[in-house]
Amino acid sequence: MQIGLIGLGKMGGNMRERIRLAGHTVIGYDRNPEVSDVSSLAELVEKLEAPRVVWVMVPAGAATQSVVDELGGLLESGDTVVDGGNSRWTDDEKHAEELGTKGIGFVDAGVSGGVWGLQNGYALMVGGDKEHVERLHPIFEALKPEGPYGYVHAGKVGAGHFSKMVHNGIEYAMMQAYAEGWELLEKVDSVTDVREVFRSWQEGTVIRSWLLDLAVNALDEDEHLERLRGFAQDSGEGRWTVEAAVDNSVPLPAITASLFARFASRQDDSPQMKMIAALRNQFGGHAVEPKE
């Protein structure tokens, strides 16, 4: 299968490679000419055979809107656009309507896997009409982990990004729990090897997880996280999850508290946020702030 891919950063670049390894043709475009296969969106569309599929992996908001607008003027009826970034689900409904007036299909794909996706595969939560989603099955199969799981057609347009938003909200709460436990262990005098305590939890315990494995990786690199400032950004999905909970009258005390804890990290040097920052760097390659 042939596909265009826009945005070749940490996620997009690895996705291009994984899709190619599965035997498909990927034409990639990025503003950075050193990684791009073509010089413009127009050239990308020109090189694709109709009916075209173009997958967008750029930051949510204005950047995604700009690309969708440009693609709307370049693509033809019967083509399909996939938004695989972290867009808000309400934007998906808008984009589907805008492109639909021109006969262009739209699919939203929540993608999880971070910088490890090339090696391990990506979990995919997809929203859109059945006819548009089914066209993309070969690409979904190439991207997802081996085995029966890792891909779901979650529902209509917006369902993919809504599912990914909830996934990230849960991720916030899980990271916060590990961070609080780590800080308490570091605080007491009786525990003399916190890193090895975390390592001992990796097998046989009910709290073992990939996030725990990444926490151990981070502690192996910096045993007491002394090189990090206790500051952790939030990328938007946590806020949207809490807002959706309010709109739907669903109590989310753990996720909400974890979001507010990140706000608190901007006020002073939080030990817990050192672990949050370390974990975000481990799974997603997100930037950390070194301690001055």
C-alpha positions in Angstrom: 0.0 0.0 0.0 1.1 3.6 -0.6 0.7 6.4 1.9 1.8 9.9 2.5 3.1 10.9 5.9 3.3 14.5 7.1 5.5 15.2 10.1 8.6 13.2 10.6 9.6 14.0 14.2 10.1 11.5 17.0 6.9 9.7 16.3 6.4 10.3 12.6 9.9 9.4 11.6 9.8 6.0 13.4 6.3 5.3 12.0 7.6 5.9 8.5 10.3 3.3 9.1 8.0 0.7 10.7 5.5 1.0 7.8 8.3 0.6 5.3 9.6 -2.4 7.1 6.2 -4.0 6.6 6.6 -3.6 2.8 4.5 -0.5 2.2 5.5 2.6 0.3 5.7 5.8 2.4 6.3 9.3 1.0 7.1 11.6 3.9 7.1 15.3 4.1 8.6 17.5 6.9 9.6 21.1 7.1 13.1 19.8 7.8 14.5 19.1 4.3 17.1 16.7 5.8 14.4 14.1 6.7 11.8 14.9 4.1 11.2 12.8 0.9 9.6 15.7 -1.0 9.9 19.5 -0.9 6.2 20.4 -0.3 2.7 19.1 0.4 1.9 19.7 -3.2 4.7 17.4 -4.3 3.7 14.8 -1.8 0.1 14.7 -3.2 1.4 14.7 -6.8 3.5 11.6 -6.1 0.6 9.6 -4.5 -1.6 7.5 -6.7 -5.4 8.0 -6.4 -7.3 7.3 -4.2 -4.7 8.8 -1.9 -4.2 8.3 1.9 -2.3 11.0 3.8 -1.5 10.6 7.5 -0.8 13.8 9.5 1.5 13.7 12.5 2.0 17.3 13.5 1.2 19.2 16.8 -2.5 19.6 17.7 -4.3 22.9 17.1 -3.2 25.5 14.7 -0.5 23.3 13.0 -2.9 20.5 12.3 -5.6 22.9 11.1 -3.2 24.5 8.7 -2.2 21.1 7.2 -5.8 20.0 6.9 -6.8 23.2 5.2 -3.9 22.9 2.7 -4.8 19.2 2.0 -8.4 20.2 1.5 -7.3 22.2 -1.5 -4.9 19.6 -2.9 -6.7 16.3 -2.5 -9.6 15.0 -4.5 -12.9 13.2 -3.8 -12.2 9.6 -2.7 -9.0 10.5 -0.9 -8.6 10.0 2.8 -6.9 12.1 5.5 -5.8 10.5 8.8 -5.0 12.7 11.8 -2.6 10.7 14.0 -1.5 13.5 16.3 -3.0 14.4 19.7 -5.8 16.6 18.4 -8.9 17.3 20.5 -11.8 15.1 19.5 -14.0 18.2 18.8 -11.5 19.3 16.2 -11.9 15.9 14.5 -15.6 16.5 14.0 -14.8 19.9 12.4 -12.2 18.5 10.1 -14.4 15.6 9.0 -17.2 18.0 8.1 -14.8 20.4 6.2 -13.2 17.6 4.2 -16.5 15.7 3.7 -18.0 18.6 1.7 -15.2 17.8 -0.9 -15.7 14.1 -0.8 -12.5 13.5 1.2 -12.7 10.9 4.0 -11.4 11.6 7.5 -10.1 9.2 10.2 -8.8 10.2 13.6 -6.2 7.9 15.1 -5.0 8.1 18.7 -1.4 6.7 18.6 0.5 5.5 21.7 4.0 4.1 21.7 6.3 7.1 22.0 9.9 6.7 21.1 9.7 2.9 21.6 7.0 2.4 18.9 9.4 1.5 16.1 10.7 -1.5 18.2 7.5 -2.5 20.0 4.7 -1.3 17.8 2.0 1.4 18.4 -1.3 1.0 20.1 -4.0 2.5 17.8 -7.4 3.8 18.7 -9.3 4.8 15.6 -12.4 6.8 14.9 -14.3 7.2 11.6 -16.7 5.7 9.1 -16.2 2.0 8.4 -15.5 2.5 4.7 -12.6 4.9 5.4 -11.2 2.9 8.3 -11.2 -0.4 6.4 -9.0 1.2 3.6 -6.3 1.7 6.2 -6.2 -1.8 7.7 -2.9 -2.7 6.1 -1.2 0.4 7.6 -2.8 -0.3 11.0 -1.5 -3.8 10.9 2.0 -2.6 10.0 2.0 -0.1 12.9 0.4 -2.1 15.8 2.3 -4.6 18.0 2.5 -8.2 16.9 -0.4 -10.4 18.1 -4.2 -9.9 18.4 -4.2 -6.7 20.4 -3.1 -3.1 19.9 -5.7 -1.8 17.4 -9.4 -0.9 17.8 -12.0 0.9 15.7 -13.3 2.7 18.7 -16.3 4.3 17.0 -17.3 7.3 14.9 -15.2 10.4 14.1 -13.6 11.7 17.3 -13.7 8.3 19.1 -10.0 7.6 18.4 -8.7 10.8 19.9 -11.2 10.7 22.8 -10.0 7.2 23.7 -6.4 8.4 23.5 -7.2 11.4 25.7 -8.6 9.1 28.4 -5.6 6.8 28.0 -3.3 9.8 28.7 -5.4 10.8 31.6 -4.9 7.3 33.1 -1.2 7.7 32.4 -1.1 10.9 34.4 -2.6 9.2 37.4 -0.3 6.1 37.2 2.8 8.2 36.9 1.7 10.3 39.8 1.3 7.2 42.0 4.8 5.9 41.2 6.2 9.4 41.8 4.6 9.8 45.2 5.8 6.3 46.3 9.3 7.1 45.1 9.4 10.4 47.0 8.2 8.7 50.2 10.8 5.9 49.9 13.6 8.5 49.3 12.4 10.5 52.3 12.8 7.8 55.1 16.1 6.9 56.6 15.3 3.1 56.9 15.2 2.5 53.1 18.7 2.7 51.8 18.3 1.6 48.2 15.2 3.0 46.6 16.2 2.1 43.1 16.5 -1.6 43.9 13.1 -1.5 45.7 11.6 -0.3 42.5 13.5 -3.0 40.6 12.1 -5.6 42.9 8.6 -4.7 41.9 9.2 -5.5 38.3 8.3 -9.2 38.7 5.5 -10.8 40.6 3.8 -7.7 42.0 0.4 -6.3 41.1 1.9 -2.9 40.3 4.4 -4.1 37.7 4.0 -2.3 34.4 6.0 -0.8 31.5 5.9 2.6 33.3 7.6 0.9 36.3 10.2 -0.6 33.9 10.9 2.9 32.6 11.1 4.3 36.1 13.9 1.8 36.8 15.6 2.8 33.5 15.5 6.5 34.7 16.9 5.6 38.1 19.7 3.6 36.5 20.7 6.7 34.6 20.4 9.0 37.6 19.8 7.1 40.8 18.3 10.0 42.8 17.2 12.1 39.8 19.6 14.8 41.1 20.2 16.1 37.6 16.5 17.0 37.0 14.5 19.9 38.0 11.2 19.0 39.6 9.1 20.4 36.8 6.7 18.5 34.5 4.7 20.0 31.6 1.2 18.8 30.7 0.6 18.4 27.0 -3.2 19.1 27.0 -4.8 15.7 27.1 -5.0 15.7 30.9 -6.8 19.0 30.9 -9.2 17.8 28.2 -9.9 14.6 30.2 -10.9 16.6 33.3 -13.0 19.0 31.2 -14.8 16.0 29.6 -15.4 14.5 33.1 -17.0 17.7 34.2 -19.2 17.9 31.1 -20.3 14.3 31.6 -20.6 14.4 35.4 -18.1 11.6 35.8 -15.9 11.7 38.9 -12.1 11.5 38.2 -10.4 12.3 41.5 -7.1 10.5 40.8 -6.6 11.9 37.3 -7.7 15.4 38.3 -5.3 15.4 41.3 -2.4 14.3 39.1 -3.1 17.2 36.7 -3.1 19.7 39.6 0.1 18.2 40.9 1.8 19.1 37.6 0.6 22.7 38.1 2.1 22.7 41.6 5.4 21.6 40.1 5.7 25.0 38.4 5.8 26.8 41.8 8.9 25.1 43.3 11.3 22.2 42.8 9.0 19.2 43.4 10.7 15.8 44.1 7.7 14.0 42.7 7.9 15.9 39.4 11.4 14.8 38.9 10.1 11.2 38.5 7.2 12.4 36.3 9.7 14.3 34.1 12.0 11.3 34.0 9.1 9.0 33.0 7.8 11.4 30.3 11.4 11.5 28.9 11.7 7.7 29.0 8.5 6.9 27.1 8.0 9.9 24.9 11.4 11.6 24.6 9.8 14.8 26.1 12.3 17.4 27.2 13.4 17.7 30.8 14.7 20.7 32.6 18.2 20.1 34.1 18.8 21.3 37.6 20.9 24.5 37.6 
